[in-house]
Amino acid sequence: MTYVDRPTLAERSTLRRQLPPKPAPAKAALPAPLAIWALRRNSLATWGQLAYEVDVIDRPFLGRQTVLLNDPALIRHVLVDNNDSYGRTAAGIRILEPITGKGLFLSEGAQWKRQRRLMAPAFAPRNLGFVGEASLAETERWLDKLPASRRRAVDLLHAFQGISLEIACRVLLSQSMDSHGAALRRLINRYGLRHARASAFDLLLPQNWRSPDDFGRQRFAKEWRTLVDGIVAERAARPPAAEPADLFDAMRAATLEAGDGADAFGAEELRDQIGTLIVAGHETTALALFWSSYLLATNPEAQEAVAAEAATADLSAERIGKSAQDLPVTRAVVAEALRLYPPAFTLVREAREPDRLGDVEVKKGALVVIAPWVLHRHRKHWIDPDSFRPERFLPGATPPARYTYLPFGAGPRVCIGAQFALTEAAVVLARLVRDYRLELVGRRPIQPVGIITIYPDRPPPFRLVPRG
């Protein structure tokens, strides 16, 4: 019997149903100083209950018009139909540029279109095989190191960060991060703890004004870029293969095809692309795996369905490229985890010119907010929105309405590595759950915290119990 044949959690006794954790909605709009403090502490707790029930909220914040959108047609207007009229905010650039540089994530206009065109061949479906093979190999390498004792608690978030970093660097660069992984993780953790939280200066100052926080970010950026430059130089020293062996080869081939003129990637630009892909390509996937594992540990029926599917799938190195696309239950679990805990939980755009969104007149300079955290739990768009129900994404289920499910964004700027991330998460999760039952140690609850992405307020220990 498969998971789709079983009664859903929504149909079972509420005494047996454990809702996924979320912070309580804000009870009222906060004064500006408290709102900034709340944003730095946990952005997920700043929205009130009304945000989950209405299509549009138009309110000032720090003297600027701020519009929250939950209407799919209006979201499409901003992200697709009229996306050139909405750009990155000064605060977003100030916070993210130290770690992403001028790579694909922050570039705009003609520069972004050129970068996207040069990078697209590397992310073609034919290269998904790289991802499946690397994901299986790194998961098995980690499993081989597990202690034999069943009583040993495991920090799965830390483990997934290490596994995903190795996968990202093998897919990107065909090299292990044994010599660089610790330094990468140390800098990424430092960035999240010290530099990624918005301050009042970040929110109020124009982009070309320096804030006190920017001096620390500048020092971080110098250290980060030096490390990534060294990693790229190591890879560039190896001659390209006849056929691309990794995404670096594919990007280099696209650059060579573009010629030696202004269209090709320069050294700094290539460094920023690789740095962006290392960060975005492993941190968000590690968190998707963590939240999927946490949800499975608190929903044993779903976990057993994943285990049953994985037991009958061919997860061998020879077949994993094909098998990774044929794990419907596992992929449904990952998709539901991304609904409940979307990596990019808030998309903020600044209106470059006046516009109209439904009944709202949008002024130039206004902030337009599309929050997948809110959108994915909105009462108009989802049945039982706060519950973990992977069956929403099983084959044959009614798909979510367009522009109500945005774990990877939408429109021209949709995440270029979305399918790679989904493939990696499905392979790692299926391989882990096939051989081990995931159990949480202790009863202390966790809470999701939104900073740049959604982390648990503490990494809960798991016990991995061998099956059979």
Secondary structure by P-SEA (a helix, b strand, c coil): cccccccccccccccccccccccccccccccaaaaaaaaaaccccccccccccccbbbbbcccbbbbbbccaaaaaaaaccccccccccaaaaaaccccccccccccccaaaaaaaaaaccccccccaaaaaaaaaaaaaaaaaacccccccccaaaaaaaaaaaaaaaaacccccccccaaaaaaaaaaaaaccccccccccccccccccaaaaaaaaaaaaaaaaaaaaaaaaaacccccccccaaaaaaaaaaaaccccccccaaaaaaaaaaaaaaacaaaaaaaaaaaaaaaacaaaaaaaaaaaaacccccccaaaaaaccaaaaaaaaaaaaacccccbbbbbcccccccccccccccbbbbbbaaaaaacccccccccccccccccccccccccccccccccccccccaaaaaaaaaaaaaaaaaacbbbbbcccbbbbbbbccccccccbbbbbbbbcc
